[in-house]
Amino acid sequence: MKLRSTMNAEDLKHQLMAKLLEAPFFALQFDGTADIKNYAQLIVYCRFPDQSLGKIVEHYLFCLPVEEQTTGEFIFSKLDKFMENENVPWSKCVAVTTDGAAAMMGKHK
């Protein structure tokens, strides 16, 4: 059962990334939260025009633990690493939204 779930998750991620890469542009929305053990998590959503549906769609992109500091600089490095690993060009990113918290905006790094 675990193997099937992992395979399904990988397939869904592959489909999402293919659609995101096909889009002419995208926007990101991210926020920080804490899990049940009070560990910081970075949650990222993406919005883009889905060519096959002919409309703007919003998808959960990923959730990653933030093991170290929750500074804007550290959060960006996590996000940048994901984008690089998935070959998503920053040049297609037209907007980024956050809740405006200092850590998300990089006010103090």
Biopython code that builds the backbone (N, CA, C, O; Angstrom):
import numpy as np
from Bio.PDB.StructureBuilder import StructureBuilder

atoms = [
    (1, "MET", "N", (0.819, -1.189, 0.000)),
    (1, "MET", "CA", (0.000, 0.000, 0.000)),
    (1, "MET", "C", (0.871, 1.264, 0.000)),
    (1, "MET", "O", (0.581, 2.233, -0.702)),
    (2, "LYS", "N", (1.943, 1.234, 0.802)),
    (2, "LYS", "CA", (2.825, 2.403, 0.879)),
    (2, "LYS", "C", (3.485, 2.675, -0.470)),
    (2, "LYS", "O", (3.611, 3.829, -0.880)),
    (3, "LEU", "N", (3.906, 1.616, -1.158)),
    (3, "LEU", "CA", (4.545, 1.771, -2.464)),
    (3, "LEU", "C", (3.565, 2.384, -3.463)),
    (3, "LEU", "O", (3.938, 3.262, -4.241)),
    (4, "ARG", "N", (2.315, 1.926, -3.442)),
    (4, "ARG", "CA", (1.309, 2.468, -4.353)),
    (4, "ARG", "C", (1.065, 3.954, -4.070)),
    (4, "ARG", "O", (0.948, 4.754, -4.998)),
    (5, "SER", "N", (0.990, 4.314, -2.802)),
    (5, "SER", "CA", (0.792, 5.724, -2.437)),
    (5, "SER", "C", (1.959, 6.577, -2.908)),
    (5, "SER", "O", (1.761, 7.680, -3.418)),
    (6, "THR", "N", (3.159, 6.077, -2.742)),
    (6, "THR", "CA", (4.351, 6.803, -3.179)),
    (6, "THR", "C", (4.349, 6.963, -4.696)),
    (6, "THR", "O", (4.671, 8.032, -5.214)),
    (7, "MET", "N", (3.987, 5.909, -5.394)),
    (7, "MET", "CA", (3.935, 5.970, -6.859)),
    (7, "MET", "C", (2.868, 6.955, -7.324)),
    (7, "MET", "O", (3.094, 7.710, -8.270)),
    (8, "ASN", "N", (1.710, 6.957, -6.671)),
    (8, "ASN", "CA", (0.650, 7.899, -7.017)),
    (8, "ASN", "C", (1.093, 9.333, -6.765)),
    (8, "ASN", "O", (0.842, 10.216, -7.585)),
    (9, "ALA", "N", (1.752, 9.568, -5.633)),
    (9, "ALA", "CA", (2.228, 10.915, -5.304)),
    (9, "ALA", "C", (3.244, 11.386, -6.337)),
    (9, "ALA", "O", (3.190, 12.535, -6.775)),
    (10, "GLU", "N", (4.159, 10.524, -6.727)),
    (10, "GLU", "CA", (5.160, 10.885, -7.731)),
    (10, "GLU", "C", (4.508, 11.181, -9.078)),
    (10, "GLU", "O", (4.915, 12.111, -9.774)),
    (11, "ASP", "N", (3.495, 10.394, -9.449)),
    (11, "ASP", "CA", (2.801, 10.619, -10.707)),
    (11, "ASP", "C", (2.071, 11.957, -10.691)),
    (11, "ASP", "O", (2.119, 12.700, -11.671)),
    (12, "LEU", "N", (1.396, 12.270, -9.589)),
    (12, "LEU", "CA", (0.692, 13.545, -9.469)),
    (12, "LEU", "C", (1.665, 14.716, -9.543)),
    (12, "LEU", "O", (1.390, 15.724, -10.194)),
    (13, "LYS", "N", (2.809, 14.573, -8.866)),
    (13, "LYS", "CA", (3.819, 15.631, -8.906)),
    (13, "LYS", "C", (4.335, 15.813, -10.331)),
    (13, "LYS", "O", (4.503, 16.940, -10.795)),
    (14, "HIS", "N", (4.583, 14.706, -11.018)),
    (14, "HIS", "CA", (5.072, 14.776, -12.400)),
    (14, "HIS", "C", (4.059, 15.499, -13.293)),
    (14, "HIS", "O", (4.437, 16.352, -14.097)),
    (15, "GLN", "N", (2.771, 15.159, -13.151)),
    (15, "GLN", "CA", (1.732, 15.809, -13.946)),
    (15, "GLN", "C", (1.655, 17.309, -13.652)),
    (15, "GLN", "O", (1.547, 18.127, -14.566)),
    (16, "LEU", "N", (1.712, 17.658, -12.356)),
    (16, "LEU", "CA", (1.655, 19.070, -11.973)),
    (16, "LEU", "C", (2.848, 19.831, -12.522)),
    (16, "LEU", "O", (2.691, 20.918, -13.080)),
    (17, "MET", "N", (4.033, 19.274, -12.370)),
    (17, "MET", "CA", (5.226, 19.968, -12.843)),
    (17, "MET", "C", (5.204, 20.127, -14.368)),
    (17, "MET", "O", (5.659, 21.148, -14.883)),
    (18, "ALA", "N", (4.687, 19.141, -15.090)),
    (18, "ALA", "CA", (4.586, 19.244, -16.546)),
    (18, "ALA", "C", (3.665, 20.403, -16.927)),
    (18, "ALA", "O", (3.976, 21.176, -17.834)),
    (19, "LYS", "N", (2.531, 20.521, -16.230)),
    (19, "LYS", "CA", (1.600, 21.617, -16.528)),
    (19, "LYS", "C", (2.193, 22.972, -16.139)),
    (19, "LYS", "O", (2.020, 23.962, -16.850)),
    (20, "LEU", "N", (2.892, 23.004, -15.007)),
    (20, "LEU", "CA", (3.510, 24.258, -14.568)),
    (20, "LEU", "C", (4.578, 24.704, -15.564)),
    (20, "LEU", "O", (4.658, 25.886, -15.898)),
    (21, "LEU", "N", (5.387, 23.781, -16.032)),
    (21, "LEU", "CA", (6.439, 24.117, -16.992)),
    (21, "LEU", "C", (5.868, 24.528, -18.347)),
    (21, "LEU", "O", (6.480, 25.314, -19.070)),
    (22, "GLU", "N", (4.705, 24.000, -18.684)),
    (22, "GLU", "CA", (4.043, 24.340, -19.950)),
    (22, "GLU", "C", (3.413, 25.734, -19.910)),
    (22, "GLU", "O", (3.234, 26.368, -20.950)),
    (23, "ALA", "N", (3.081, 26.207, -18.711)),
    (23, "ALA", "CA", (2.406, 27.500, -18.564)),
    (23, "ALA", "C", (3.330, 28.647, -18.964)),
    (23, "ALA", "O", (4.539, 28.575, -18.747)),
    (24, "PRO", "N", (2.762, 29.708, -19.550)),
    (24, "PRO", "CA", (3.595, 30.850, -19.940)),
    (24, "PRO", "C", (4.074, 31.671, -18.743)),
    (24, "PRO", "O", (5.076, 32.380, -18.836)),
    (25, "PHE", "N", (3.357, 31.576, -17.618)),
    (25, "PHE", "CA", (3.735, 32.279, -16.399)),
    (25, "PHE", "C", (3.059, 31.610, -15.204)),
    (25, "PHE", "O", (2.146, 30.801, -15.367)),
    (26, "PHE", "N", (3.518, 31.956, -14.006)),
    (26, "PHE", "CA", (2.911, 31.424, -12.792)),
    (26, "PHE", "C", (3.121, 32.408, -11.652)),
    (26, "PHE", "O", (3.945, 33.319, -11.737)),
    (27, "ALA", "N", (2.362, 32.207, -10.589)),
    (27, "ALA", "CA", (2.507, 32.996, -9.369)),
    (27, "ALA", "C", (2.628, 32.025, -8.199)),
    (27, "ALA", "O", (2.102, 30.913, -8.247)),
    (28, "LEU", "N", (3.317, 32.448, -7.161)),
    (28, "LEU", "CA", (3.504, 31.621, -5.968)),
    (28, "LEU", "C", (2.887, 32.291, -4.754)),
    (28, "LEU", "O", (2.887, 33.516, -4.629)),
    (29, "GLN", "N", (2.372, 31.477, -3.881)),
    (29, "GLN", "CA", (1.871, 31.944, -2.594)),
    (29, "GLN", "C", (2.479, 31.026, -1.547)),
    (29, "GLN", "O", (2.384, 29.804, -1.655)),
    (30, "PHE", "N", (3.102, 31.611, -0.539)),
    (30, "PHE", "CA", (3.653, 30.743, 0.489)),
    (30, "PHE", "C", (3.462, 31.318, 1.880)),
    (30, "PHE", "O", (3.289, 32.520, 2.081)),
    (31, "ASP", "N", (3.502, 30.401, 2.819)),
    (31, "ASP", "CA", (3.277, 30.754, 4.212)),
    (31, "ASP", "C", (4.001, 29.742, 5.079)),
    (31, "ASP", "O", (4.323, 28.639, 4.637)),
    (32, "GLY", "N", (4.245, 30.123, 6.283)),
    (32, "GLY", "CA", (4.845, 29.225, 7.248)),
    (32, "GLY", "C", (3.788, 28.766, 8.242)),
    (32, "GLY", "O", (2.840, 29.493, 8.540)),
    (33, "THR", "N", (3.958, 27.583, 8.736)),
    (33, "THR", "CA", (3.065, 27.048, 9.751)),
    (33, "THR", "C", (3.876, 26.124, 10.640)),
    (33, "THR", "O", (5.043, 25.849, 10.361)),
    (34, "ALA", "N", (3.271, 25.653, 11.691)),
    (34, "ALA", "CA", (3.934, 24.703, 12.582)),
    (34, "ALA", "C", (3.104, 23.428, 12.625)),
    (34, "ALA", "O", (1.874, 23.476, 12.655)),
    (35, "ASP", "N", (3.785, 22.291, 12.626)),
    (35, "ASP", "CA", (3.061, 21.030, 12.694)),
    (35, "ASP", "C", (2.723, 20.693, 14.151)),
    (35, "ASP", "O", (2.923, 21.514, 15.046)),
    (36, "ILE", "N", (2.224, 19.509, 14.373)),
    (36, "ILE", "CA", (1.754, 19.110, 15.701)),
    (36, "ILE", "C", (2.882, 19.091, 16.742)),
    (36, "ILE", "O", (2.625, 19.229, 17.939)),
    (37, "LYS", "N", (4.123, 18.922, 16.288)),
    (37, "LYS", "CA", (5.272, 18.933, 17.200)),
    (37, "LYS", "C", (5.929, 20.304, 17.268)),
    (37, "LYS", "O", (7.008, 20.456, 17.841)),
    (38, "ASN", "N", (5.270, 21.309, 16.677)),
    (38, "ASN", "CA", (5.737, 22.690, 16.668)),
    (38, "ASN", "C", (6.989, 22.903, 15.815)),
    (38, "ASN", "O", (7.775, 23.814, 16.078)),
    (39, "TYR", "N", (7.172, 22.063, 14.794)),
    (39, "TYR", "CA", (8.258, 22.243, 13.844)),
    (39, "TYR", "C", (7.759, 23.142, 12.711)),
    (39, "TYR", "O", (6.634, 22.986, 12.236)),
    (40, "ALA", "N", (8.596, 24.072, 12.286)),
    (40, "ALA", "CA", (8.215, 25.002, 11.219)),
    (40, "ALA", "C", (8.129, 24.273, 9.877)),
    (40, "ALA", "O", (8.961, 23.422, 9.561)),
    (41, "GLN", "N", (7.108, 24.625, 9.095)),
    (41, "GLN", "CA", (6.885, 24.054, 7.770)),
    (41, "GLN", "C", (6.668, 25.199, 6.782)),
    (41, "GLN", "O", (6.043, 26.205, 7.119)),
    (42, "LEU", "N", (7.176, 25.048, 5.585)),
    (42, "LEU", "CA", (6.959, 26.014, 4.506)),
    (42, "LEU", "C", (5.971, 25.402, 3.528)),
    (42, "LEU", "O", (6.238, 24.346, 2.953)),
    (43, "ILE", "N", (4.821, 26.062, 3.333)),
    (43, "ILE", "CA", (3.788, 25.587, 2.419)),
    (43, "ILE", "C", (3.746, 26.518, 1.218)),
    (43, "ILE", "O", (3.683, 27.738, 1.372)),
    (44, "VAL", "N", (3.782, 25.938, 0.014)),
    (44, "VAL", "CA", (3.806, 26.733, -1.207)),
    (44, "VAL", "C", (2.702, 26.264, -2.160)),
    (44, "VAL", "O", (2.545, 25.072, -2.422)),
    (45, "TYR", "N", (1.947, 27.240, -2.669)),
    (45, "TYR", "CA", (0.915, 27.005, -3.676)),
    (45, "TYR", "C", (1.339, 27.717, -4.952)),
    (45, "TYR", "O", (2.090, 28.690, -4.908)),
    (46, "CYS", "N", (0.858, 27.232, -6.077)),
    (46, "CYS", "CA", (1.131, 27.907, -7.346)),
    (46, "CYS", "C", (-0.177, 28.136, -8.095)),
    (46, "CYS", "O", (-1.121, 27.354, -7.988)),
    (47, "ARG", "N", (-0.208, 29.219, -8.849)),
    (47, "ARG", "CA", (-1.343, 29.548, -9.731)),
    (47, "ARG", "C", (-0.774, 29.773, -11.118)),
    (47, "ARG", "O", (0.249, 30.436, -11.293)),
    (48, "PHE", "N", (-1.461, 29.206, -12.103)),
    (48, "PHE", "CA", (-1.006, 29.363, -13.478)),
    (48, "PHE", "C", (-2.151, 29.043, -14.434)),
    (48, "PHE", "O", (-3.115, 28.377, -14.055)),
    (49, "PRO", "N", (-2.043, 29.520, -15.674)),
    (49, "PRO", "CA", (-3.059, 29.163, -16.655)),
    (49, "PRO", "C", (-2.829, 27.730, -17.138)),
    (49, "PRO", "O", (-1.773, 27.408, -17.683)),
    (50, "ASP", "N", (-3.828, 26.881, -16.929)),
    (50, "ASP", "CA", (-3.751, 25.492, -17.391)),
    (50, "ASP", "C", (-4.207, 25.473, -18.848)),
    (50, "ASP", "O", (-5.373, 25.734, -19.143)),
    (51, "GLN", "N", (-3.295, 25.166, -19.743)),
    (51, "GLN", "CA", (-3.578, 25.212, -21.180)),
    (51, "GLN", "C", (-4.689, 24.236, -21.570)),
    (51, "GLN", "O", (-5.505, 24.546, -22.439)),
    (52, "SER", "N", (-4.729, 23.057, -20.938)),
    (52, "SER", "CA", (-5.732, 22.056, -21.308)),
    (52, "SER", "C", (-7.130, 22.417, -20.809)),
    (52, "SER", "O", (-8.123, 22.039, -21.431)),
    (53, "LEU", "N", (-7.220, 23.142, -19.697)),
    (53, "LEU", "CA", (-8.519, 23.530, -19.149)),
    (53, "LEU", "C", (-8.965, 24.910, -19.623)),
    (53, "LEU", "O", (-10.152, 25.233, -19.595)),
    (54, "GLY", "N", (-8.008, 25.714, -20.055)),
    (54, "GLY", "CA", (-8.333, 27.059, -20.513)),
    (54, "GLY", "C", (-8.724, 28.001, -19.395)),
    (54, "GLY", "O", (-9.521, 28.915, -19.605)),
    (55, "LYS", "N", (-8.175, 27.791, -18.210)),
    (55, "LYS", "CA", (-8.460, 28.684, -17.080)),
    (55, "LYS", "C", (-7.290, 28.683, -16.102)),
    (55, "LYS", "O", (-6.408, 27.826, -16.155)),
    (56, "ILE", "N", (-7.310, 29.670, -15.210)),
    (56, "ILE", "CA", (-6.292, 29.767, -14.153)),
    (56, "ILE", "C", (-6.619, 28.722, -13.090)),
    (56, "ILE", "O", (-7.764, 28.600, -12.657)),
    (57, "VAL", "N", (-5.611, 27.979, -12.679)),
    (57, "VAL", "CA", (-5.793, 26.959, -11.647)),
    (57, "VAL", "C", (-4.836, 27.227, -10.488)),
    (57, "VAL", "O", (-3.821, 27.907, -10.644)),
    (58, "GLU", "N", (-5.175, 26.688, -9.342)),
    (58, "GLU", "CA", (-4.314, 26.806, -8.158)),
    (58, "GLU", "C", (-4.049, 25.406, -7.639)),
    (58, "GLU", "O", (-4.965, 24.594, -7.505)),
    (59, "HIS", "N", (-2.775, 25.131, -7.346)),
    (59, "HIS", "CA", (-2.385, 23.809, -6.857)),
    (59, "HIS", "C", (-1.441, 23.945, -5.664)),
    (59, "HIS", "O", (-0.654, 24.886, -5.568)),
    (60, "TYR", "N", (-1.548, 22.988, -4.777)),
    (60, "TYR", "CA", (-0.589, 22.828, -3.689)),
    (60, "TYR", "C", (0.692, 22.352, -4.347)),
    (60, "TYR", "O", (0.698, 21.318, -5.015)),
    (61, "LEU", "N", (1.777, 23.092, -4.168)),
    (61, "LEU", "CA", (3.033, 22.736, -4.819)),
    (61, "LEU", "C", (3.900, 21.849, -3.925)),
    (61, "LEU", "O", (4.331, 20.774, -4.342)),
    (62, "PHE", "N", (4.153, 22.302, -2.698)),
    (62, "PHE", "CA", (4.916, 21.461, -1.775)),
    (62, "PHE", "C", (4.843, 22.004, -0.352)),
    (62, "PHE", "O", (4.440, 23.142, -0.111)),
    (63, "CYS", "N", (5.242, 21.156, 0.562)),
    (63, "CYS", "CA", (5.389, 21.510, 1.980)),
    (63, "CYS", "C", (6.726, 20.925, 2.415)),
    (63, "CYS", "O", (6.953, 19.721, 2.301)),
    (64, "LEU", "N", (7.600, 21.777, 2.909)),
    (64, "LEU", "CA", (8.925, 21.334, 3.337)),
    (64, "LEU", "C", (9.198, 21.786, 4.766)),
    (64, "LEU", "O", (8.796, 22.879, 5.164)),
    (65, "PRO", "N", (9.879, 20.944, 5.532)),
    (65, "PRO", "CA", (10.268, 21.378, 6.873)),
    (65, "PRO", "C", (11.336, 22.463, 6.790)),
    (65, "PRO", "O", (12.193, 22.439, 5.907)),
    (66, "VAL", "N", (11.276, 23.390, 7.696)),
    (66, "VAL", "CA", (12.275, 24.450, 7.784)),
    (66, "VAL", "C", (13.053, 24.145, 9.062)),
    (66, "VAL", "O", (12.690, 24.571, 10.158)),
    (67, "GLU", "N", (14.136, 23.393, 8.877)),
    (67, "GLU", "CA", (14.871, 22.869, 10.030)),
    (67, "GLU", "C", (15.625, 23.931, 10.809)),
    (67, "GLU", "O", (15.814, 23.808, 12.019)),
    (68, "GLU", "N", (16.051, 24.962, 10.120)),
    (68, "GLU", "CA", (16.901, 25.960, 10.767)),
    (68, "GLU", "C", (16.106, 27.218, 11.078)),
    (68, "GLU", "O", (15.016, 27.151, 11.647)),
    (69, "GLN", "N", (16.647, 28.337, 10.711)),
    (69, "GLN", "CA", (16.006, 29.620, 10.979)),
    (69, "GLN", "C", (14.889, 29.874, 9.978)),
    (69, "GLN", "O", (14.950, 29.428, 8.832)),
    (70, "THR", "N", (13.884, 30.586, 10.419)),
    (70, "THR", "CA", (12.796, 30.946, 9.512)),
    (70, "THR", "C", (12.977, 32.387, 9.032)),
    (70, "THR", "O", (12.064, 33.206, 9.135)),
    (71, "THR", "N", (14.167, 32.684, 8.505)),
    (71, "THR", "CA", (14.421, 34.005, 7.931)),
    (71, "THR", "C", (13.997, 33.998, 6.466)),
    (71, "THR", "O", (13.892, 32.934, 5.855)),
    (72, "GLY", "N", (13.757, 35.165, 5.908)),
    (72, "GLY", "CA", (13.417, 35.269, 4.500)),
    (72, "GLY", "C", (14.498, 34.657, 3.622)),
    (72, "GLY", "O", (14.199, 33.998, 2.625)),
    (73, "GLU", "N", (15.748, 34.875, 3.993)),
    (73, "GLU", "CA", (16.869, 34.342, 3.228)),
    (73, "GLU", "C", (16.857, 32.812, 3.213)),
    (73, "GLU", "O", (17.059, 32.193, 2.168)),
    (74, "PHE", "N", (16.623, 32.215, 4.367)),
    (74, "PHE", "CA", (16.603, 30.752, 4.458)),
    (74, "PHE", "C", (15.397, 30.181, 3.718)),
    (74, "PHE", "O", (15.518, 29.179, 3.013)),
    (75, "ILE", "N", (14.232, 30.814, 3.875)),
    (75, "ILE", "CA", (13.022, 30.359, 3.192)),
    (75, "ILE", "C", (13.214, 30.435, 1.687)),
    (75, "ILE", "O", (12.839, 29.512, 0.964)),
    (76, "PHE", "N", (13.806, 31.546, 1.203)),
    (76, "PHE", "CA", (14.055, 31.664, -0.235)),
    (76, "PHE", "C", (15.004, 30.574, -0.704)),
    (76, "PHE", "O", (14.819, 30.034, -1.794)),
    (77, "SER", "N", (16.011, 30.237, 0.084)),
    (77, "SER", "CA", (16.954, 29.202, -0.351)),
    (77, "SER", "C", (16.250, 27.857, -0.507)),
    (77, "SER", "O", (16.574, 27.098, -1.421)),
    (78, "LYS", "N", (15.290, 27.549, 0.371)),
    (78, "LYS", "CA", (14.499, 26.318, 0.252)),
    (78, "LYS", "C", (13.682, 26.345, -1.033)),
    (78, "LYS", "O", (13.659, 25.376, -1.791)),
    (79, "LEU", "N", (13.019, 27.459, -1.262)),
    (79, "LEU", "CA", (12.180, 27.617, -2.450)),
    (79, "LEU", "C", (13.033, 27.563, -3.712)),
    (79, "LEU", "O", (12.661, 26.903, -4.682)),
    (80, "ASP", "N", (14.156, 28.240, -3.710)),
    (80, "ASP", "CA", (15.044, 28.268, -4.866)),
    (80, "ASP", "C", (15.586, 26.878, -5.182)),
    (80, "ASP", "O", (15.686, 26.504, -6.351)),
    (81, "LYS", "N", (15.934, 26.114, -4.160)),
    (81, "LYS", "CA", (16.440, 24.758, -4.369)),
    (81, "LYS", "C", (15.368, 23.881, -5.031)),
    (81, "LYS", "O", (15.673, 23.100, -5.933)),
    (82, "PHE", "N", (14.108, 24.012, -4.580)),
    (82, "PHE", "CA", (13.021, 23.258, -5.189)),
    (82, "PHE", "C", (12.879, 23.633, -6.658)),
    (82, "PHE", "O", (12.779, 22.762, -7.522)),
    (83, "MET", "N", (12.872, 24.942, -6.937)),
    (83, "MET", "CA", (12.707, 25.423, -8.315)),
    (83, "MET", "C", (13.846, 24.913, -9.202)),
    (83, "MET", "O", (13.621, 24.505, -10.341)),
    (84, "GLU", "N", (15.045, 24.940, -8.679)),
    (84, "GLU", "CA", (16.209, 24.464, -9.439)),
    (84, "GLU", "C", (16.112, 22.960, -9.696)),
    (84, "GLU", "O", (16.351, 22.505, -10.814)),
    (85, "ASN", "N", (15.766, 22.193, -8.674)),
    (85, "ASN", "CA", (15.653, 20.732, -8.817)),
    (85, "ASN", "C", (14.578, 20.336, -9.823)),
    (85, "ASN", "O", (14.706, 19.321, -10.508)),
    (86, "GLU", "N", (13.523, 21.136, -9.911)),
    (86, "GLU", "CA", (12.410, 20.834, -10.824)),
    (86, "GLU", "C", (12.534, 21.566, -12.163)),
    (86, "GLU", "O", (11.643, 21.464, -13.006)),
    (87, "ASN", "N", (13.630, 22.301, -12.364)),
    (87, "ASN", "CA", (13.880, 23.055, -13.608)),
    (87, "ASN", "C", (12.776, 24.064, -13.918)),
    (87, "ASN", "O", (12.406, 24.251, -15.077)),
    (88, "VAL", "N", (12.258, 24.706, -12.887)),
    (88, "VAL", "CA", (11.236, 25.736, -13.062)),
    (88, "VAL", "C", (11.948, 27.084, -13.171)),
    (88, "VAL", "O", (12.625, 27.499, -12.231)),
    (89, "PRO", "N", (11.804, 27.771, -14.304)),
    (89, "PRO", "CA", (12.521, 29.044, -14.479)),
    (89, "PRO", "C", (11.872, 30.189, -13.696)),
    (89, "PRO", "O", (10.667, 30.418, -13.795)),
    (90, "TRP", "N", (12.674, 30.889, -12.932)),
    (90, "TRP", "CA", (12.174, 32.052, -12.184)),
    (90, "TRP", "C", (11.652, 33.125, -13.141)),
    (90, "TRP", "O", (10.819, 33.943, -12.751)),
    (91, "SER", "N", (12.123, 33.131, -14.363)),
    (91, "SER", "CA", (11.692, 34.157, -15.317)),
    (91, "SER", "C", (10.198, 34.089, -15.622)),
    (91, "SER", "O", (9.622, 35.065, -16.103)),
    (92, "LYS", "N", (9.572, 32.961, -15.351)),
    (92, "LYS", "CA", (8.129, 32.820, -15.568)),
    (92, "LYS", "C", (7.305, 33.232, -14.347)),
    (92, "LYS", "O", (6.078, 33.299, -14.419)),
    (93, "CYS", "N", (7.971, 33.503, -13.241)),
    (93, "CYS", "CA", (7.263, 33.879, -12.007)),
    (93, "CYS", "C", (6.888, 35.361, -12.085)),
    (93, "CYS", "O", (7.761, 36.225, -12.153)),
    (94, "VAL", "N", (5.577, 35.647, -12.073)),
    (94, "VAL", "CA", (5.121, 37.025, -12.207)),
    (94, "VAL", "C", (4.667, 37.642, -10.888)),
    (94, "VAL", "O", (4.480, 38.856, -10.807)),
    (95, "ALA", "N", (4.485, 36.813, -9.848)),
    (95, "ALA", "CA", (4.043, 37.347, -8.554)),
    (95, "ALA", "C", (4.363, 36.357, -7.446)),
    (95, "ALA", "O", (4.377, 35.143, -7.648)),
    (96, "VAL", "N", (4.619, 36.918, -6.265)),
    (96, "VAL", "CA", (4.808, 36.123, -5.056)),
    (96, "VAL", "C", (4.003, 36.797, -3.965)),
    (96, "VAL", "O", (4.131, 38.002, -3.748)),
    (97, "THR", "N", (3.174, 36.028, -3.278)),
    (97, "THR", "CA", (2.395, 36.592, -2.179)),
    (97, "THR", "C", (2.711, 35.847, -0.891)),
    (97, "THR", "O", (2.974, 34.645, -0.888)),
    (98, "THR", "N", (2.677, 36.600, 0.200)),
    (98, "THR", "CA", (2.886, 36.040, 1.534)),
    (98, "THR", "C", (1.908, 36.729, 2.478)),
    (98, "THR", "O", (1.119, 37.581, 2.069)),
    (99, "ASP", "N", (1.976, 36.348, 3.725)),
    (99, "ASP", "CA", (1.124, 37.013, 4.720)),
    (99, "ASP", "C", (1.756, 38.311, 5.221)),
    (99, "ASP", "O", (1.170, 39.005, 6.052)),
    (100, "GLY", "N", (2.942, 38.640, 4.722)),
    (100, "GLY", "CA", (3.605, 39.889, 5.097)),
    (100, "GLY", "C", (4.438, 39.804, 6.360)),
    (100, "GLY", "O", (4.979, 40.813, 6.811)),
    (101, "ALA", "N", (4.553, 38.612, 6.943)),
    (101, "ALA", "CA", (5.370, 38.452, 8.146)),
    (101, "ALA", "C", (6.827, 38.787, 7.830)),
    (101, "ALA", "O", (7.293, 38.589, 6.708)),
    (102, "ALA", "N", (7.524, 39.289, 8.819)),
    (102, "ALA", "CA", (8.920, 39.698, 8.622)),
    (102, "ALA", "C", (9.772, 38.565, 8.076)),
    (102, "ALA", "O", (10.620, 38.786, 7.211)),
    (103, "ALA", "N", (9.552, 37.347, 8.576)),
    (103, "ALA", "CA", (10.350, 36.196, 8.101)),
    (103, "ALA", "C", (10.083, 35.910, 6.631)),
    (103, "ALA", "O", (10.993, 35.513, 5.904)),
    (104, "MET", "N", (8.863, 36.105, 6.191)),
    (104, "MET", "CA", (8.533, 35.840, 4.782)),
    (104, "MET", "C", (9.066, 36.933, 3.862)),
    (104, "MET", "O", (9.400, 36.670, 2.707)),
    (105, "MET", "N", (9.143, 38.125, 4.363)),
    (105, "MET", "CA", (9.561, 39.257, 3.530)),
    (105, "MET", "C", (11.061, 39.486, 3.543)),
    (105, "MET", "O", (11.566, 40.285, 2.755)),
    (106, "GLY", "N", (11.787, 38.800, 4.424)),
    (106, "GLY", "CA", (13.220, 38.986, 4.503)),
    (106, "GLY", "C", (13.617, 40.293, 5.153)),
    (106, "GLY", "O", (14.693, 40.830, 4.890)),
    (107, "LYS", "N", (12.731, 40.807, 6.012)),
    (107, "LYS", "CA", (12.990, 42.089, 6.660)),
    (107, "LYS", "C", (14.301, 42.058, 7.446)),
    (107, "LYS", "O", (15.050, 43.035, 7.459)),
    (108, "HIS", "N", (14.565, 40.936, 8.095)),
    (108, "HIS", "CA", (15.803, 40.774, 8.881)),
    (108, "HIS", "C", (16.607, 39.622, 8.287)),
    (108, "HIS", "O", (16.862, 38.633, 8.974)),
    (109, "LYS", "N", (17.000, 39.731, 7.054)),
    (109, "LYS", "CA", (17.739, 38.716, 6.281)),
    (109, "LYS", "C", (16.740, 37.904, 5.522)),
    (109, "LYS", "O", (17.116, 36.985, 4.796)),
]
sb = StructureBuilder()
sb.init_structure("model")
sb.init_model(0)
sb.init_chain("A")
sb.init_seg("    ")
for serial, (resi, resn, name, xyz) in enumerate(atoms, 1):
    if name == "N":
        sb.init_residue(resn, " ", resi, " ")
    sb.init_atom(name, np.array(xyz, "f"), 0.0, 1.0, " ", f" {name:<3s}", serial, name[0])
structure = sb.get_structure()
